[in-house]
Amino acid sequence: MPDHLTRRSLLIGGAAAGIGLTVGIAEAEAAPRGVRYRYQEQPNGWYCSAASVRIALSTPLLARNGSIPSQNSLAKSLNLHPYDGPSRENMGLKDPTLIAKVLNRRLSYVGLSYRYLFRIAPSGTLYRDLQAKVKYSIDRNHPVVINMNQVDGTRYAGHYIAIVGYSNRQYKIADPANPRRAGVWRDKQKIVDWNKLNRFTYFGYAG
């Protein structure tokens, strides 16, 4: 070994290499997080809100060994019955704030500081706002229900899906309209682009 490659210089070099290795590990993608849930396809074209609320309820109810309400029961709570008329355009959810109200009532969260909350993110903030709220909700074992204009190219006048997991770059979604999307990963930016009116319902601190 040349004289200038002393033990001290080798230790310094090893330490420097270790610093680079640590930085590389810190920048690596964190492990995905998700919840256990019970998926059920919606039986018609206007039950997406009821089916998504059922998915959201299933996670805490499964943890409690509780029974999960039927979509018909939730549809009534969401005022999907009676319909406003014969047109199917009038059969869906008309008041999106009911999602949080129904979730809180079914989970006995009414009046609690930590409960489901309806959210309209300020313009231009949806990506970061949704990311923070999904992380908070999923880390506490509660799916998020989000309003959508489209999913994977299928367009809707209004549609609801559940977010049941997250990673650094993606959300895991459960779409009641399509069993092939019962638990699939989609890019976060796509979910933001497909969202309707910056609206979603999440579990968080109400103050």
trRosetta pair geometry for C-beta under 8 A, 3 or more apart (Angstrom, degrees):
i j d omega theta_ij theta_ji phi_ij phi_ji
1 5 5.2 -109 176 78 102 118
2 5 5.1 85 66 7 84 101
3 6 7.4 8 168 -63 51 84
4 9 7.1 30 152 -9 65 166
5 9 5.9 -118 -145 76 42 130
5 10 6.5 61 178 -56 83 96
6 9 5.0 98 54 7 75 99
6 10 7.2 -136 98 -3 42 88
7 10 5.7 -58 -152 37 33 113
7 11 6.4 35 152 -21 67 105
8 11 5.8 -55 -152 34 32 111
8 12 6.5 32 152 -19 65 104
9 12 5.6 -51 -148 35 35 112
9 13 6.3 36 153 -18 66 105
10 13 5.7 -54 -148 38 31 112
10 14 6.3 33 153 -19 65 106
11 14 5.6 -54 -148 37 31 112
11 15 6.4 34 153 -21 65 104
12 15 5.7 -53 -151 33 31 112
12 16 6.5 31 152 -19 64 104
13 16 5.7 -53 -150 34 33 111
13 17 6.5 32 152 -18 65 104
14 17 5.6 -53 -148 36 34 111
14 18 6.3 38 151 -23 65 104
15 18 5.4 -53 -152 33 33 116
15 19 6.7 39 150 -24 64 97
16 19 5.7 -46 -155 26 36 113
16 20 6.9 33 150 -14 63 101
17 20 5.8 -55 -156 36 37 111
17 21 6.4 38 148 -21 68 106
18 21 5.4 -53 -147 36 35 114
18 22 6.3 38 154 -22 67 103
19 22 5.8 -54 -151 33 31 112
19 23 6.6 30 153 -18 64 104
20 23 5.8 -54 -150 35 33 111
20 24 6.4 35 152 -20 65 106
21 24 5.6 -55 -151 35 32 114
21 25 6.5 32 153 -19 66 104
22 25 5.8 -54 -150 34 32 110
22 26 6.4 32 153 -20 65 106
23 26 5.7 -56 -149 35 32 112
23 27 6.3 22 156 -13 66 110
24 27 6.0 -63 -148 40 29 105
24 28 6.7 47 150 -42 63 96
25 28 5.6 -39 -156 6 35 119
29 167 6.7 23 177 172 117 108
29 168 4.7 -121 -140 8 90 138
29 169 7.4 -53 -124 -4 126 101
30 167 7.1 -179 77 -159 78 68
30 168 5.8 128 32 -55 84 100
31 167 7.8 -95 147 -123 25 91
32 165 6.0 39 168 166 106 119
32 166 6.9 -174 -153 97 75 33
32 167 4.0 -45 -99 -80 86 101
32 170 7.8 -26 -111 70 117 102
32 172 7.3 84 -178 -36 129 121
32 185 7.9 -73 -121 -102 149 131
33 135 7.8 78 59 -135 141 67
33 138 5.5 123 117 130 112 125
33 139 6.6 0 159 -82 156 68
33 165 6.1 -176 97 -153 49 79
33 166 5.8 -4 58 57 91 76
33 167 7.5 159 17 -81 63 52
34 138 6.8 -53 -118 -165 29 124
34 164 5.8 43 -157 133 94 79
34 165 2.9 -20 -98 -98 95 119
34 166 7.6 162 -77 14 66 46
34 172 5.5 -2 -106 42 121 152
35 59 4.6 7 153 -130 134 136
35 138 6.0 -137 -32 -147 105 78
35 141 5.5 126 -121 -143 120 56
35 142 7.5 163 -80 -1 163 9
35 143 6.0 -128 52 -60 142 82
35 164 5.4 -112 50 -169 92 81
35 165 6.7 -158 11 -71 64 76
36 59 6.2 136 76 -127 59 77
36 62 5.9 -112 110 97 110 149
36 63 7.8 133 62 -60 114 83
37 55 5.4 41 173 -170 131 79
37 56 8.0 -16 -133 -86 128 21
37 58 4.8 94 -159 87 70 118
37 59 4.9 -36 -90 -66 83 88
37 62 7.4 -166 -115 2 31 143
37 143 6.2 43 -90 -47 142 136
37 162 7.3 -173 -175 118 164 148
37 164 5.2 -93 1 -132 146 136
37 174 6.4 -112 97 -33 144 162
38 54 7.6 -75 87 146 97 92
38 55 7.0 -152 73 -121 56 56
38 58 3.8 -143 31 -158 93 148
38 62 6.5 152 -28 -62 107 127
38 68 5.8 -121 62 -40 146 167
39 55 6.3 21 -106 -108 54 108
39 174 5.4 -139 -104 -159 106 125
39 176 7.6 -175 -164 -98 82 70
39 179 7.6 117 141 -130 131 73
39 182 4.4 66 -175 -159 168 104
39 183 6.9 -110 -54 -40 142 96
40 51 6.2 -136 87 -145 85 95
40 54 6.1 -42 44 111 119 140
40 55 7.5 -157 28 -68 76 81
40 71 6.8 -142 108 -46 131 117
40 176 6.9 7 88 -129 56 104
41 51 7.1 -24 167 -144 20 146
41 176 5.8 140 -143 -170 36 69
41 177 7.6 76 -154 -133 82 8
41 178 7.8 94 -125 -53 104 2
41 179 5.3 -45 -74 -63 122 93
41 182 8.0 -64 -68 -89 82 105
42 45 7.8 109 119 -94 125 14
42 47 4.1 171 -158 82 108 100
42 48 5.4 -60 -56 -81 162 50
42 50 7.2 115 -120 68 103 90
42 51 4.0 -101 -75 -31 90 150
42 71 6.9 154 -125 -145 65 154
42 176 4.2 80 -27 140 95 115
42 177 6.1 -16 33 -84 119 52
43 47 6.0 32 41 27 72 154
43 71 6.8 161 2 81 105 152
44 47 5.3 91 54 -5 82 108
45 48 8.0 -18 175 -30 38 99
45 88 6.3 29 81 180 127 133
45 91 7.7 79 87 79 86 131
46 80 6.6 152 133 -155 107 121
46 88 6.3 -150 -49 -170 125 86
46 91 3.8 -43 -128 111 173 108
46 92 4.5 -130 -150 -75 92 68
47 50 4.7 -55 -168 47 80 115
47 51 5.4 81 130 -26 92 101
47 71 5.5 46 -178 172 132 128
47 75 5.9 -52 -124 -87 92 122
47 80 7.0 78 -104 -175 63 169
47 176 7.4 -97 106 128 87 140
48 51 5.7 -57 -141 41 30 109
48 52 6.0 28 160 -18 66 110
48 92 7.3 -4 36 -133 98 109
48 159 5.3 -62 145 -155 171 67
48 160 4.5 148 131 45 100 83
48 161 7.4 -43 -177 -62 111 53
48 176 5.6 166 -133 66 64 116
48 177 6.0 -11 -101 -55 112 98
49 52 5.9 -56 -142 39 28 108
49 53 6.3 30 157 -19 63 107
49 78 5.6 166 115 -175 123 162
49 80 7.3 172 62 -64 116 124
49 92 6.8 114 -7 -170 118 83
49 93 4.0 67 -28 -41 163 134
49 99 6.5 -114 -166 -87 105 105
49 145 7.7 72 -145 180 66 135
49 160 4.5 88 -90 16 58 152
50 53 5.8 -54 -146 37 29 111
50 54 6.4 34 152 -23 62 105
50 71 4.6 96 131 -162 119 79
50 72 7.8 68 175 -61 153 15
50 74 4.2 141 -150 99 89 108
50 75 4.2 -27 -80 -69 152 74
50 78 5.8 -140 -77 20 83 142
50 80 6.4 -65 -43 -6 122 150
51 54 5.5 -51 -151 32 32 116
51 55 6.7 36 150 -20 63 100
51 71 5.6 1 -78 -115 68 123
51 160 7.7 152 63 87 81 105
51 176 3.3 110 122 -143 139 167
52 55 5.5 -46 -151 32 37 113
52 56 6.5 36 150 -17 65 103
52 99 7.9 -22 96 -134 109 125
52 145 4.8 112 142 -132 118 106
52 160 4.2 -117 9 130 154 108
52 161 5.8 -163 -106 -142 126 12
52 162 4.8 170 -154 -47 83 87
52 174 7.8 151 -122 93 72 93
52 176 5.8 -121 -57 -9 68 125
53 56 5.5 -53 -148 38 35 112
53 57 6.2 35 153 -19 67 106
53 74 5.2 176 84 -172 127 140
53 78 7.0 -175 -7 -60 156 131
53 99 5.9 -148 -87 -143 110 82
53 102 5.9 0 -158 99 149 129
53 103 6.2 -136 -150 -69 96 89
53 145 6.3 4 -80 -87 58 154
53 160 8.0 10 -31 135 74 147
54 57 5.7 -53 -145 38 30 111
54 58 6.3 43 153 -39 63 102
54 68 6.2 81 -166 169 89 112
54 69 6.6 -125 -111 74 90 79
54 70 7.8 -26 -107 174 133 16
54 71 5.8 -59 -39 -84 147 73
54 74 5.8 -134 -60 -8 90 160
55 58 5.7 -48 -151 16 30 118
55 59 7.9 34 157 -24 57 91
55 143 6.1 -56 126 77 91 166
55 145 8.0 136 68 -90 101 94
55 162 4.1 -133 98 -8 134 159
55 164 7.1 -87 161 -70 117 120
55 174 5.1 -179 -155 97 153 138
55 176 6.9 -144 -30 -62 127 106
56 59 6.9 -51 -171 15 34 106
56 103 6.0 -43 113 -111 129 126
56 116 7.9 71 156 -105 139 140
56 142 7.0 33 -168 -175 89 73
56 143 4.4 -131 -114 73 68 107
56 144 7.4 160 -110 -5 116 1
56 145 5.3 -58 -50 -49 143 104
56 162 5.5 -163 -58 -121 80 124
56 201 7.9 -7 -114 96 168 113
57 60 6.9 -73 -165 49 44 92
57 61 5.5 27 154 -13 80 126
57 68 6.1 135 106 -141 110 86
57 69 6.7 -4 106 26 164 96
57 74 7.9 -148 -5 -92 145 136
57 103 6.5 -152 -75 -126 86 78
57 106 5.7 -33 -119 113 129 143
57 107 6.9 -154 -129 -59 83 100
58 61 5.7 -70 -137 49 27 108
58 62 5.7 33 165 -27 69 109
58 68 5.0 8 -100 -110 81 137
59 62 6.1 -53 -144 31 21 108
59 63 6.8 20 154 -16 57 106
59 141 5.7 -175 150 170 117 78
59 142 6.4 172 84 -110 135 34
59 143 5.6 145 -8 -15 140 96
59 164 7.5 175 -65 -135 131 96
60 63 5.5 -55 -151 36 38 115
60 64 6.4 26 154 -10 69 108
60 107 5.8 39 90 -126 147 123
60 141 6.2 113 -81 126 74 106
60 142 6.4 8 -44 -94 112 80
61 64 5.7 -61 -147 45 35 105
61 66 4.1 -93 -160 72 84 106
61 67 7.1 -64 174 75 128 19
61 68 5.4 140 96 -84 150 74
61 107 7.7 -114 -60 -101 85 86
62 65 7.4 32 -171 -79 33 32
62 66 7.6 -89 -55 47 21 70
62 68 7.6 1 -56 -59 80 112
63 141 6.3 36 -43 168 154 146
69 73 4.5 -111 180 82 109 132
69 74 5.4 123 110 -50 124 93
69 106 6.4 -91 -12 -134 135 135
70 73 4.6 100 58 4 83 101
70 74 7.0 -155 94 0 46 86
71 74 5.7 -59 -146 43 35 108
71 75 6.0 44 153 -29 68 104
72 75 5.5 -49 -145 30 30 116
72 76 6.8 31 155 -18 61 101
73 76 6.0 -55 -159 32 31 109
73 77 6.7 27 148 -14 64 107
74 77 5.4 -54 -148 39 39 112
74 78 6.1 29 154 -12 70 109
74 102 6.5 92 -150 170 84 144
75 78 5.8 -62 -144 45 29 105
75 80 4.0 -67 -171 52 86 130
75 81 6.0 67 130 -11 100 100
76 79 7.6 35 -179 -77 33 27
76 80 7.1 -76 -67 49 27 81
76 81 5.2 -33 -102 46 69 115
77 98 7.5 162 135 171 75 113
77 102 4.7 112 132 -122 125 118
77 105 7.5 -159 -161 71 134 137
77 106 7.8 48 179 -54 174 110
78 93 5.7 -55 165 -108 121 99
78 98 5.1 128 -136 122 66 134
78 99 7.2 27 -115 -80 113 58
78 102 5.9 -38 -71 -47 79 155
79 93 7.8 95 69 -134 84 62
79 94 6.8 -68 100 38 119 104
79 95 6.8 37 49 29 136 110
79 98 6.5 -123 15 -109 105 168
80 83 7.5 -3 166 -82 58 72
80 91 6.7 43 -166 172 90 68
80 92 7.1 -35 -120 -151 100 22
80 93 6.7 -48 -78 -78 93 60
83 86 7.8 100 115 -78 134 21
83 90 6.1 103 -178 108 91 98
83 91 5.1 -24 -123 -106 117 77
84 87 7.9 -32 84 55 93 90
84 90 3.9 -101 57 167 112 132
84 91 7.8 -139 26 -73 82 42
84 94 7.8 91 -38 -64 131 143
85 90 5.2 52 43 56 88 156
87 90 5.0 80 79 5 93 103
87 91 7.7 -150 106 -24 54 88
88 91 5.1 -42 -154 8 52 125
89 92 7.7 -50 -177 10 34 103
89 157 6.7 20 -137 43 89 172
92 157 7.7 175 18 85 154 110
92 158 6.0 154 126 79 157 114
93 96 6.3 85 134 -85 125 59
93 98 6.9 -151 -156 54 110 121
93 99 7.5 22 -155 -55 155 96
93 158 7.4 -119 57 125 90 132
93 160 7.2 42 12 -29 142 134
95 98 4.8 84 95 -21 98 107
96 99 6.0 -20 -176 -2 60 112
96 118 6.4 130 122 -143 89 129
96 147 6.2 -30 -124 -65 142 137
96 199 5.7 7 147 175 164 143
96 201 7.5 -159 165 -48 92 111
97 100 6.2 -47 -171 35 56 106
97 101 6.5 53 138 -18 75 110
97 118 4.7 -84 -119 -20 66 168
98 101 5.2 -61 -146 44 43 115
98 102 5.7 41 158 -22 77 105
99 102 6.2 -58 -147 37 24 105
99 103 6.4 22 156 -15 62 110
99 116 7.5 -111 124 150 78 136
99 118 6.6 118 59 -90 96 100
99 145 5.4 -136 179 86 142 146
99 160 7.7 -179 -97 -135 140 148
99 201 4.5 -139 105 -29 125 163
100 103 5.8 -57 -145 40 30 111
100 104 6.1 26 160 -17 66 110
100 115 7.5 88 -176 136 99 96
100 116 4.3 -167 -140 120 77 100
100 117 5.7 44 -130 -125 145 11
100 118 4.5 -116 -11 -40 134 83
100 201 4.9 -156 -63 -145 86 120
101 104 6.0 -58 -146 39 26 108
101 105 6.2 23 157 -18 63 110
102 105 5.8 -56 -143 38 30 110
102 106 6.1 24 160 -15 65 110
103 106 6.1 -62 -145 40 26 106
103 107 6.0 1 164 2 65 117
103 109 7.3 -11 123 38 78 131
103 116 4.2 33 90 9 132 163
103 145 7.8 -163 -55 -1 140 133
103 201 7.1 151 4 147 146 135
104 107 6.2 -69 -137 51 25 96
104 108 8.0 -95 170 80 56 6
104 109 4.1 -100 -144 73 76 99
104 110 5.0 111 142 -70 109 63
104 112 7.8 -166 -151 33 107 99
104 115 4.9 36 -112 -173 115 120
104 116 5.2 -138 -54 40 87 99
105 108 7.7 26 -175 -74 27 34
105 109 7.9 -71 -36 45 21 73
105 110 5.8 39 -89 -51 58 118
107 115 8.0 163 82 -139 120 82
107 116 7.7 106 36 -14 136 113
109 112 4.8 -86 -166 33 65 125
109 114 7.3 -88 -151 101 114 61
109 115 3.9 147 152 -120 120 99
109 116 6.6 103 85 6 151 80
110 115 7.3 97 -85 -128 22 152
111 115 8.0 111 48 -47 24 152
112 115 4.9 131 70 -53 93 108
112 206 7.6 112 101 26 55 127
113 205 6.0 -4 153 -152 91 75
113 206 5.6 -156 -163 50 44 87
113 207 6.8 -157 -148 59 90 11
114 140 7.8 -119 -178 176 132 159
114 203 7.1 37 174 175 86 89
114 204 7.1 -119 -142 136 70 19
114 205 5.7 -34 -95 -97 73 58
114 206 7.1 -171 -87 4 20 87
115 203 7.1 -108 152 -140 18 72
115 204 7.9 -32 64 60 40 45
115 206 5.7 -5 40 -26 96 130
116 142 7.4 -154 -83 177 89 139
116 201 5.7 29 178 168 107 103
116 202 7.0 176 -146 96 67 22
116 203 5.4 -44 -90 -90 63 65
117 201 6.9 -180 86 -153 35 66
117 202 6.2 -23 58 66 83 70
117 203 7.5 124 12 -119 80 19
117 204 5.4 -57 20 49 127 101
117 206 6.0 169 -78 -90 122 91
118 199 7.5 -14 -173 -160 90 91
118 201 5.2 -30 -100 -101 58 89
119 129 7.4 -170 159 153 136 121
119 133 6.6 -107 13 -109 170 167
119 199 7.1 154 86 -148 57 46
119 200 5.6 -18 64 68 102 72
119 201 6.8 162 15 -96 82 34
119 202 6.1 -3 -1 17 133 104
120 197 6.9 -44 -133 141 104 89
120 198 5.2 77 -167 100 66 103
120 199 5.5 -19 -98 -92 75 72
121 125 5.1 -143 169 87 105 93
121 126 4.4 136 83 -95 148 65
121 129 4.1 157 -126 76 125 155
121 130 6.6 -67 -51 -44 151 82
121 198 4.3 -125 51 -176 82 113
121 200 7.7 18 -23 23 104 101
122 125 4.7 44 69 20 85 130
122 129 7.5 143 33 -52 73 152
122 198 7.6 -152 40 176 8 160
123 198 7.2 -111 -86 -51 47 153
125 128 5.9 -68 -170 54 69 99
125 129 4.7 65 136 -28 95 119
126 129 5.7 -64 -131 46 26 109
126 130 5.5 23 173 -17 68 113
126 192 5.2 140 111 -143 115 102
126 195 6.3 -163 -180 62 149 157
126 198 5.0 -128 -86 -124 118 90
127 130 6.5 -63 -147 38 16 103
127 131 6.3 17 156 -20 57 114
127 188 6.8 88 -149 142 88 110
127 189 6.9 0 -115 -103 119 66
127 192 5.0 -10 -85 -94 76 158
128 131 5.5 -56 -145 36 30 116
128 132 6.4 28 159 -18 65 105
129 132 6.1 -58 -153 36 27 107
129 133 6.3 16 156 -11 64 113
130 133 5.8 -62 -142 43 31 106
130 134 5.9 31 160 -21 69 108
130 144 7.9 127 -160 155 85 162
130 146 7.6 45 -138 -108 125 133
130 188 7.8 164 96 -166 118 100
130 191 7.4 -159 136 113 154 117
130 192 6.6 -172 33 -90 148 92
130 195 7.7 -134 -72 -76 154 155
130 200 6.3 80 -115 22 100 157
131 134 6.1 -54 -142 36 23 108
131 135 6.4 24 158 -18 60 108
131 166 7.7 129 -146 -153 66 145
131 188 6.6 31 -87 -158 102 142
132 135 6.0 -58 -151 36 28 111
132 136 6.4 25 154 -17 64 109
133 136 5.7 -53 -146 37 32 111
133 137 6.1 29 157 -17 66 110
133 144 6.7 100 124 -108 99 139
133 200 7.2 140 98 97 145 127
133 202 4.1 -37 168 -141 115 178
133 204 6.3 -60 -138 -58 88 134
134 137 5.8 -59 -144 40 29 109
134 138 5.9 19 164 -12 68 112
134 144 5.3 -77 -107 -10 76 150
134 163 5.5 -57 -127 121 118 145
134 166 5.2 118 131 -61 121 141
134 171 6.5 -76 -161 -114 162 115
134 202 7.0 -104 -73 -119 44 127
135 138 6.3 -59 -137 42 23 102
135 139 5.9 24 163 -19 61 114
135 166 6.1 -90 -83 68 67 157
136 139 6.1 -62 -147 37 21 110
136 140 6.6 -2 159 1 59 114
136 202 7.2 72 74 161 105 126
136 203 7.2 -151 117 87 91 75
136 204 5.6 47 117 -101 140 92
137 140 6.2 -80 -157 48 26 97
137 142 4.6 -92 -172 83 84 94
137 143 6.9 25 143 163 122 7
137 144 5.1 112 78 -61 162 94
137 202 4.7 -116 -58 -165 136 91
137 203 4.2 119 -124 43 89 91
137 204 6.8 -59 -70 -54 84 79
138 141 7.5 52 -172 -72 35 19
138 142 7.2 -115 -80 62 29 52
138 143 7.2 42 -93 -100 76 42
138 144 7.5 -57 -49 -17 86 98
138 163 7.6 -81 -63 124 116 95
138 164 7.4 116 -113 179 109 30
138 165 6.2 116 -142 -116 144 33
138 166 5.7 178 24 8 161 105
140 203 6.0 -131 82 109 124 131
142 202 7.7 108 112 -173 115 57
142 203 3.6 40 95 -7 154 152
143 162 4.6 17 160 -177 137 113
143 163 6.1 163 -166 75 81 51
143 164 4.9 -25 -110 -96 114 68
143 174 7.6 -37 -144 28 149 121
144 162 6.8 144 75 -161 45 62
144 163 4.2 -6 59 50 101 108
144 200 5.9 18 170 171 111 119
144 201 6.8 166 -164 82 66 53
144 202 4.8 -9 -118 -100 103 80
144 203 7.6 -121 -85 5 71 77
145 160 5.9 7 -177 -172 100 112
145 161 7.6 172 -149 88 59 31
145 162 5.6 -35 -96 -101 65 70
145 163 7.8 -154 -72 14 19 77
145 200 6.7 168 91 -163 49 70
145 201 4.6 -1 59 54 98 105
146 160 7.0 157 78 -147 37 65
146 161 6.1 -22 61 64 87 77
146 162 7.7 136 16 -115 78 22
146 163 6.0 48 -8 -23 121 108
146 191 7.2 34 115 -179 163 108
146 195 6.4 -70 171 -118 115 97
146 199 7.4 143 -157 102 59 61
146 200 4.1 -17 -109 -113 78 105
146 201 7.6 -154 -72 25 42 63
147 158 6.5 -30 -164 -161 101 90
147 159 7.4 130 -163 72 53 43
147 160 6.0 -33 -100 -94 53 75
147 195 6.6 72 83 -164 69 73
147 196 4.4 -85 132 59 100 104
147 197 6.6 -22 99 50 137 93
147 199 4.2 11 29 84 133 108
147 200 6.5 -139 12 -78 77 54
148 151 5.7 33 151 -51 155 93
148 156 6.6 65 102 48 86 127
148 158 7.7 124 70 -165 48 43
148 159 4.6 -42 70 75 95 95
148 160 6.9 160 16 -93 89 22
148 161 5.9 22 -10 6 137 105
148 194 5.2 3 -152 139 100 99
148 195 6.1 -69 -107 -113 58 37
148 196 5.7 108 174 -11 6 99
149 155 6.6 -17 152 -148 77 76
149 156 6.2 -171 -171 61 32 77
149 158 7.5 -32 -99 -99 52 42
149 159 7.3 145 -103 26 7 97
149 194 5.9 -152 53 -175 79 58
149 195 7.0 39 3 108 90 16
149 196 4.5 133 -49 -76 81 92
150 153 6.6 -20 172 -150 123 4
150 154 6.0 165 -157 82 79 45
150 155 4.5 -33 -95 -101 107 56
150 156 6.2 169 -86 14 47 77
150 159 7.7 91 -86 30 18 134
150 194 4.9 -111 69 -141 72 99
151 154 5.6 -15 64 56 71 98
151 156 7.7 20 4 -6 86 118
151 159 6.8 -104 -12 102 110 148
151 161 6.5 96 -81 -41 145 146
151 173 7.6 -154 -139 127 127 157
151 175 5.6 145 158 -115 168 148
151 177 7.4 145 48 53 139 128
151 178 7.7 -161 101 20 131 129
151 181 6.9 83 151 -165 134 175
151 194 6.0 91 -83 -180 50 153
152 181 7.2 -151 -8 -77 139 139
152 186 7.8 -114 -63 -106 88 133
154 177 7.5 -159 111 115 151 142
154 178 7.8 146 15 -40 160 139
156 159 3.7 69 75 -32 168 114
158 196 5.9 158 -122 152 74 178
159 177 6.7 -33 -155 -31 126 142
159 196 7.7 132 38 -16 64 135
160 176 7.7 10 90 27 80 115
161 173 5.3 19 148 -172 133 113
161 174 6.6 168 -176 80 87 47
161 175 4.5 -32 -119 -102 121 70
161 176 7.0 -170 -115 7 63 74
161 177 7.8 -71 -84 9 95 97
161 181 7.8 -47 -134 130 134 126
162 173 6.9 145 81 -159 49 63
162 174 4.6 -11 64 58 102 100
162 176 7.8 68 0 -32 97 94
163 166 7.3 34 166 -62 114 91
163 171 4.9 -47 -141 -178 112 126
163 172 7.0 111 -166 72 63 55
163 173 5.7 -40 -103 -100 58 70
163 174 7.9 -176 -88 19 13 76
163 191 7.5 59 -92 -152 121 152
164 172 5.2 -69 72 102 78 103
164 173 7.0 124 16 -128 85 18
164 174 5.1 46 -14 -14 130 111
164 183 6.7 -59 66 -121 138 86
165 171 6.9 143 83 -170 57 53
165 172 3.2 20 54 31 106 128
165 183 8.0 54 10 -159 125 90
165 185 7.7 -60 87 -96 116 86
166 170 7.2 176 -152 94 50 52
166 171 5.4 -22 -102 -111 74 64
166 172 6.9 -118 -55 10 33 82
167 170 4.9 19 46 50 105 85
167 172 7.9 82 -15 -33 90 91
167 185 7.2 8 10 -141 123 128
169 187 6.4 -37 153 -134 90 72
169 188 6.1 -132 178 -1 42 106
170 185 4.4 38 152 -178 145 102
170 186 6.1 151 -156 74 96 26
170 187 5.7 -61 -103 -98 80 32
170 188 6.1 -142 -106 -38 23 76
171 185 7.2 163 83 -147 32 61
171 186 6.0 -23 62 63 80 80
171 188 5.8 103 -21 -96 93 69
171 191 5.3 16 31 -37 135 159
172 183 6.1 6 178 -167 109 70
172 184 7.0 170 -150 86 66 22
172 185 5.3 -38 -93 -90 69 69
173 181 6.4 -15 99 171 102 105
173 183 7.7 -178 82 -129 38 29
173 184 6.2 -25 57 64 82 73
173 185 7.8 137 11 -109 75 21
173 186 5.8 -6 3 15 122 118
173 191 7.2 172 -62 -101 130 120
174 181 7.2 147 -148 132 28 74
174 182 5.7 12 -139 -170 83 43
174 183 5.7 1 -88 -77 86 62
175 178 5.2 7 102 44 117 88
175 181 3.8 9 36 104 117 125
175 182 7.4 -96 47 -76 63 32
175 184 7.9 -27 6 32 106 107
177 181 7.6 8 66 55 75 123
178 181 4.6 52 86 21 105 103
178 182 7.9 -129 106 -45 58 65
179 182 5.2 2 -162 -46 54 113
180 184 7.5 21 140 -42 63 137
181 184 5.0 -74 -136 16 65 124
186 190 5.3 -100 164 77 105 128
186 191 5.8 120 103 -54 116 95
187 190 4.4 89 69 1 93 106
187 191 7.3 -163 93 -7 51 82
188 191 5.8 -54 -154 34 36 111
188 192 6.5 35 150 -16 67 105
189 192 5.5 -53 -150 38 37 113
189 193 6.2 36 152 -20 68 106
190 193 5.6 -54 -143 39 33 110
190 194 6.0 23 159 -13 67 111
191 194 5.9 -61 -142 44 28 105
191 195 6.5 50 152 -49 61 96
192 195 5.7 -36 -153 0 32 121
195 198 6.5 70 130 -89 129 30
195 199 7.3 170 176 42 102 57
195 200 7.3 -54 -141 -51 124 105
196 199 6.2 -31 91 36 76 106
